[in-house]
Amino acid sequence: MSEPRTTHTEPEPEPTGPAVSPTDAAAHVADPAEPPAPTLLEQMGGISGLIASVIPVVLFVSVSALTEWQVALWAAIGGAVLIAVWRLVRKEALQPAVSGVLGVLLCAFIAYRTGSERGFYLYGIWASLVFGIAFLVSMVARWPLVGVIWAGLNGSGFAWRSVPRARAAYQLATALWTVFFFSRFVVQQWLYDADEAGWLGVARLSMGTPLTAVALLLTIWAVRRANRIVEEEAARAAPESPSPAGAGGTADVRPSSAPDEVGAGGAMSEPEASPASARDSRSPGSP
């Protein structure tokens, strides 16, 4: 009598780590514990930085209206230096102050070389044209400069370029800056050609901080919207959580279509032969 045939099944390996849910994947994308990245306005020195950048121009316009424009040049330079010292004493960011001093020195040098009061504004006029062209070209190339500059400031990368809605937000902000720069160039260049130095100073002030503040507000909105869209897309693309595990911590993966069933003793029981198949298996000569 032959021994019953037994078949042993190998146990399924247990999962080696915890399941990752879409919520956990989204948490890796944007960790609430991490400090938020500074906004573009904060990196430019904040509201105080914007106000400080206007003071040298205000000094030049007001002093040149009362006395010689050469004296106004020294007043603007002195104001820029005092602002830099004030920020240094208060241990604030020096980059906006240093940029302001260098900008005033360059404008004063151009005014001295041209020998005219309106030469003080010439650098800003042509800088607006150059910036306007650069922002327009970036839009045509589908690399909006607002997104590129923001990625360079905080190292966030260029994942937004692969998300159309995020790229559209940066395109909108870049378009506003393009209009802002071209409008400054057209108006101030016209006043420069008309030799209206007084009105040129007024246009420089009115088209400076107010329009810059509006453009910065829209830029902040575009950056936040683009970041939120990128995070939503990353969370949506995260892998779904696996099927629920059994009581022992492992999922039941035994196929339901297995032809044999495991007996109580752990051996695989062979299927019982039917009477018809037993008769067919007999030889023709057997009784």
C-alpha positions in Angstrom: 0.0 0.0 0.0 1.5 3.2 -1.1 1.8 6.2 1.2 -0.4 9.2 0.5 1.3 12.0 -1.5 1.8 15.2 0.3 2.5 18.7 -1.1 3.9 21.4 1.1 3.2 25.1 0.4 5.8 27.7 1.0 4.7 30.6 3.3 4.3 34.0 1.7 7.0 36.5 2.8 5.8 39.2 5.2 5.9 42.8 4.2 9.3 44.4 5.1 8.0 47.9 5.8 4.9 49.9 6.6 2.4 50.6 3.8 2.7 54.1 2.3 -0.6 55.9 1.9 -1.3 58.8 -0.4 -1.5 61.0 2.6 2.0 60.1 3.7 3.3 60.7 0.2 1.7 64.1 0.2 3.4 64.8 3.5 6.8 64.1 1.9 6.0 66.6 -0.8 5.1 69.5 1.6 6.2 68.9 5.2 4.3 71.3 7.4 7.1 71.2 10.0 9.5 72.9 7.5 9.6 76.7 7.6 7.9 78.3 4.6 10.2 79.7 1.9 10.6 83.5 2.0 8.5 85.4 -0.4 10.0 87.5 -3.2 8.9 90.6 -1.2 10.8 89.4 1.8 13.9 88.7 -0.2 13.8 92.2 -1.6 13.9 93.6 2.0 10.2 93.8 2.6 8.1 96.9 2.7 10.9 98.8 4.3 13.2 97.8 1.5 10.8 99.2 -1.1 10.5 102.4 0.8 14.2 102.8 1.3 14.8 102.3 -2.5 12.7 105.3 -3.2 14.3 107.7 -0.7 17.4 108.6 -2.9 15.2 109.4 -5.9 12.9 111.5 -3.7 16.0 113.4 -2.4 17.2 114.0 -6.0 13.9 115.2 -7.3 13.2 117.5 -4.3 16.7 119.0 -4.0 17.1 119.5 -7.8 13.8 121.5 -7.7 15.3 123.9 -5.1 18.9 124.1 -6.2 21.5 122.9 -8.7 21.1 119.3 -9.8 24.8 118.6 -8.9 23.9 119.2 -5.3 21.0 116.9 -5.7 23.4 114.1 -6.8 25.3 114.3 -3.6 22.0 114.4 -1.6 20.9 111.2 -3.3 24.2 109.4 -2.8 24.3 110.5 0.9 20.8 109.2 1.4 21.6 105.8 -0.1 24.7 105.5 2.1 22.7 106.4 5.3 20.1 103.8 4.5 22.8 101.2 4.1 24.3 102.1 7.5 20.9 102.1 9.1 20.1 98.6 7.9 23.6 97.5 9.0 23.0 98.8 12.5 19.6 97.0 12.7 21.2 93.8 11.3 18.8 93.6 8.4 19.5 92.2 5.0 22.2 94.3 3.3 21.6 93.1 -0.3 18.8 95.7 -1.0 20.8 98.5 0.6 24.0 97.6 -1.3 22.0 97.4 -4.6 20.5 100.8 -3.8 23.9 102.4 -3.2 25.3 101.0 -6.4 22.3 102.0 -8.4 22.4 105.6 -7.2 26.2 105.8 -7.9 25.6 104.5 -11.4 22.8 107.0 -12.0 24.9 109.9 -10.7 27.8 108.9 -12.9 25.6 108.9 -16.0 24.2 112.3 -15.1 27.7 113.7 -14.5 28.9 112.3 -17.9 25.9 113.6 -19.8 26.0 116.9 -18.0 22.3 117.1 -17.5 19.8 116.5 -14.8 17.7 114.1 -16.9 20.7 111.9 -17.3 20.1 110.7 -13.7 17.1 108.8 -15.0 18.6 107.4 -18.2 19.8 104.1 -16.6 16.4 103.3 -15.3 14.8 104.0 -18.6 16.9 101.7 -20.6 16.9 99.1 -17.9 13.1 98.9 -18.2 13.4 98.3 -21.9 16.0 95.5 -21.4 13.9 93.8 -18.6 10.7 94.1 -20.7 12.3 92.4 -23.7 13.8 89.6 -21.4 10.4 88.9 -19.8 8.7 88.8 -23.1 11.2 86.4 -24.6 10.9 84.1 -21.6 7.1 83.9 -22.1 7.5 83.0 -25.8 10.1 80.4 -24.9 7.7 79.0 -22.2 10.2 79.6 -19.5 8.5 82.5 -17.6 11.1 84.5 -15.8 9.0 84.9 -12.7 9.2 81.1 -12.2 12.8 80.9 -13.1 13.8 83.7 -10.7 11.8 82.2 -7.9 13.4 78.8 -8.4 16.8 80.4 -8.3 16.0 82.3 -5.1 14.8 79.4 -3.0 16.1 76.3 -5.0 12.6 74.8 -5.5 13.4 73.4 -8.9 11.5 73.5 -12.1 8.8 70.8 -11.5 6.2 73.5 -12.2 7.1 73.4 -15.9 5.6 70.0 -16.4 2.3 71.1 -14.8 0.3 73.3 -17.3 -1.7 75.1 -14.7 1.3 76.0 -12.6 3.2 77.3 -15.6 0.2 79.4 -16.6 0.3 81.1 -13.2 3.9 82.1 -13.8 3.1 83.2 -17.3 0.5 85.5 -16.0 2.8 87.1 -13.5 5.5 87.4 -16.1 3.1 89.1 -18.5 2.3 91.7 -15.9 5.9 92.5 -15.3 6.4 92.8 -19.1 3.6 95.4 -19.3 5.1 97.2 -16.3 8.6 97.5 -17.8 7.4 98.5 -21.3 5.0 101.2 -19.9 7.8 102.7 -17.8 10.1 102.8 -20.8 7.6 104.4 -23.2 6.4 107.1 -20.8 9.8 108.1 -19.4 11.6 107.9 -22.7 9.1 110.3 -24.1 9.6 112.7 -21.2 13.4 112.4 -21.6 13.2 113.3 -25.3 11.0 116.3 -24.4 13.6 117.4 -21.9 11.1 117.5 -19.1 13.4 116.7 -16.2 10.9 117.7 -13.5 8.1 115.6 -14.9 10.5 112.8 -15.5 11.3 112.7 -11.8 7.5 112.6 -11.0 7.0 109.8 -13.5 9.9 107.9 -12.0 8.4 108.1 -8.5 4.7 107.4 -9.6 5.6 104.5 -11.9 8.1 103.1 -9.4 7.0 101.9 -6.0 3.2 101.8 -6.6 3.4 99.7 -9.8 6.1 97.5 -8.3 3.9 96.8 -5.3 1.0 95.7 -7.5 3.3 93.5 -9.6 4.8 92.0 -6.4 1.4 91.2 -5.0 0.4 89.3 -8.1 3.8 87.6 -8.1 3.3 86.3 -4.6 -0.2 85.1 -5.6 1.3 83.3 -8.6 4.1 81.6 -6.6 1.7 80.3 -4.0 -0.8 79.1 -6.5 1.9 77.3 -8.6 3.3 75.7 -5.5 -0.1 74.5 -4.4 -0.9 73.1 -7.8 2.5 71.2 -8.0 1.9 69.7 -4.5 -1.6 68.6 -5.5 -0.3 66.9 -8.7 2.4 65.2 -6.7 -0.1 63.9 -4.1 -2.4 62.7 -6.9 0.5 60.8 -8.6 1.5 59.1 -5.3 1.0 55.2 -5.2 -2.3 54.0 -3.7 -2.2 52.1 -0.4 -2.1 48.2 -0.6 -5.1 46.0 0.2 -5.9 45.4 3.9 -3.7 42.8 5.6 -5.0 39.8 7.5 -5.0 39.4 11.3 -1.4 38.2 11.3 -0.2 41.3 9.5 0.1 39.7 6.0 -2.4 39.7 3.2 -4.2 36.5 2.1 -2.7 35.9 -1.3 -3.7 32.2 -1.8 -5.4 32.0 -5.2 -9.0 31.1 -5.1 -8.7 29.0 -8.3 -6.4 26.4 -6.7 -7.7 22.9 -7.7 -6.6 21.1 -4.5 -7.5 21.9 -1.0 -5.4 21.4 2.1 -6.6 18.8 4.5 -6.7 19.0 8.2 -3.3 17.3 8.6 -1.6 19.7 6.2 -1.4 17.2 3.3 -3.0 17.9 -0.1 -5.9 15.4 -0.6 -6.2 14.0 -4.1 -9.6 14.2 -5.8 -11.8 11.1 -5.3 -12.3 9.2 -8.6 -15.9 8.9 -9.8 -17.4 5.4 -10.5 -17.6 6.1 -14.2 -14.0 6.9 -14.4 -13.1 3.8 -12.3 -15.0 1.5 -14.8 -13.3 3.1 -17.7 -9.9 2.5 -16.2 -10.4 -1.2 -16.0 -8.9 -3.4 -18.6 -11.2 -5.1 -21.2 -10.4 -8.6 -19.9 -11.0 -7.9 -16.3 -14.3 -9.4 -14.8 
